[in-house]
Structures are given as structure tokens and as C-alpha cells.
Amino acid sequence: MWLVQAGMVCKLNTRCTVLAATNPRGCYDTNESLSVNTTLASPLLSRFDLVLVLLDQRNEEWDHLVSTFVLNKHKTTPTDDANGLQWSLERLQAYIIHTKTVNPVTTEPANQVLSRYYQVQRQTDCYGNTGRTTVRLLESLVRLSQAHARLMMRDEVTLQDAIVAVAIMECSMQGAALLGSIDALHSSFPVNADEEYATQEKLILDKLGLTLNSS
């Protein structure tokens, strides 16, 4: 990591998670590439596992949902509810810390999905971003699938973990080779998560030309 501060330039050997945000150069132009809009070179963008483009478009229904959510946060103090369905921030933090002790290994079905998706991205290269569709993309997919396996407290990266990793990548501006353009900002949690996953699994496997048993 390069650190530039007060005229000093230092290079530090470190391994950490980087969450960054940037504004576009002027008004975001959907006809231009992400690199052009952000004036960030493709080699730098390729170092991020995910790059989400959040376009604040006028949407009356979404604005109502956001305002309602913000106002409801100030009505009550967030605590664990009686049924344990809602976690406090402290409990969630403790769980995430615990999941980092898990080191899942990949399974053959997961490998097939990730490998095939990587090949499709290489062939499609839907944004003309050859700097992104390198082996770094495959490494990003592996990290995302492992992260989901840890979240689910699994010792193995299953087909479900790989499907979720692909779906998340498709939400990124660098993805969209299978599901098309997805509005990450105006997306919400599904009412039935299992049903939504089953739909996405079938769609992704069909697009990839794979026949795998989720069980």
C-alpha cells in the first residue's frame, strides 16, 4: 500500500480489506466505460473484487421507502427482538468476527460454476474492459464464494455459495454478462429468499449451460 501524506511517500506491506468511494467526472455517462467516468485506469479498478455504480435517479416509490426507513430508525432503540430475528450491531459484529475463523475449501460443483462464469466473461467482455477480465476476476469470484460460505458457517464452498458469488458479481458494473444491467441502488431484499435463490440458480445455470444438483 502506498501512503502519500504531508509530502511523505511510504510503501507499506499490508493485507486488508479496502472499501473506497469516488464521484464521477461530472455527470455519469452510461454510454462510457467505468474507467472513463471515474478517470481511474482499468488496472486499478481490476484490483477491486466489486465495483458498484450507484446512480441516484429520481424514483418516487424508492424515495418513499428510503425516507420511511430513515424516520423509523429514530422511533425505537435497535435491540435484539424477542424472537431473535433482529440482531443488534454488537451481536452482528461478534458473528462476523467468528466467521473469520472458518476456512472453507471449494467443491467440484462450485469450481465448475466459477470456471464457466469466468470463461463467459472472457468471451463476452461486455464493457470492453480487458483489464478486468483477467485471472483477477476468477480470484475475486473465489473470495466472494468463500466469504458467503463463511457467512453461512460452512467448511466447504457449495454450489449455493458459487451461485451467490456470480449473482453479486452481476450486480457490479463490471459484470452483467448473464443477467444484464442491474440497478444496485434500487434493489431490495426479497420477500422469500429461498424462492429468489432457486430462481437465480436456475437462470444462472441455464445461462452457463450447466446441469448441477444443488443438493
Disulfide bonds with the S-S distance in Angstrom:
none
